[in-house]
Amino acid sequence: MTSTDDAKKIKRNVRLVILGVLTFSAITIGALVNKLSQPRILNKYELRDYGALLLEEARPLVDFELVDQSGGVFNRRRLMGKWTVVFFGFTHCGDICPTTMAELAKTYAELKPVEQQDFNVVFVTVDPDRDTLPVLKEYIAKYHQDFVALSGEASALINFASQVNVAYRPPLPGEQAEPQHGGNLVLVNPDGELQGFFRPPFAHGSLRVVWRSLRATF
C-alpha cells in the first residue's frame, strides 16, 4: 500500500471518528434536552411542600348546574377531559381574589399551548346578586379570554361549593358586609372528580410544577 493510500485511510478514519463523536454528542444533548423538558414528578411530601393537599382517593362529583359568563349551562360534563382549577370569590373583592386570579393568569400564560388545552380555570362567584353575568364577563376577561366565570341560584352555588369542600358565607339580607370565603384553589381531574386543593400563599411557579407532575402521572 502506498503512502497516498495510507493518508486516505487515515483521513477516512478521522472523519468516521469525528462523525461518531458528533452523533454521540447530538444524541446526548437530545436526551438531556428531552429530560429537562419532562415534568418533574413530585412525591407526596414534595407536593405538600408546594402547597398541594391531595385526597387519598379522588371523589366523584354529583352533577350540578350553574351558568357561565355567556349564559351557557355549566355542569359536570364541562369538567370532563381537562384539569380544572376552581376558585370561589367575588368581583368586588379587594385583595385575595385579584391576587389569586392574577397568579392563575401568569401560570396559564407560561404553559405550552398543548398544556393550555388541558388546563381550565373556573371562577365561581359567592356574591351572585352583585356579580351579574355582564359583570362576570367583564371581570374574567381581564385575566384571560379562556377562563370561565360562573354564577347561579344560591342553592346551586352552595351545592357545588359543598361538593368541593369550600365554605363561604354570603351576606345576610340587609347586612352591610362583604361575603366571606376561603382562599384555597380546588383541583378537579379530567374524570370530573375532586382531586385536592392548593392552599395559599401561592408562590409563583408552584402551581405549574404541581399540575405538570399530576398530569404526567394521572
Order of alpha helices (4+ residues) and beta strands (2+ residues): alpha-alpha-beta-beta-beta-beta-alpha-alpha-beta-alpha-beta-alpha-beta-beta-beta-beta-alpha
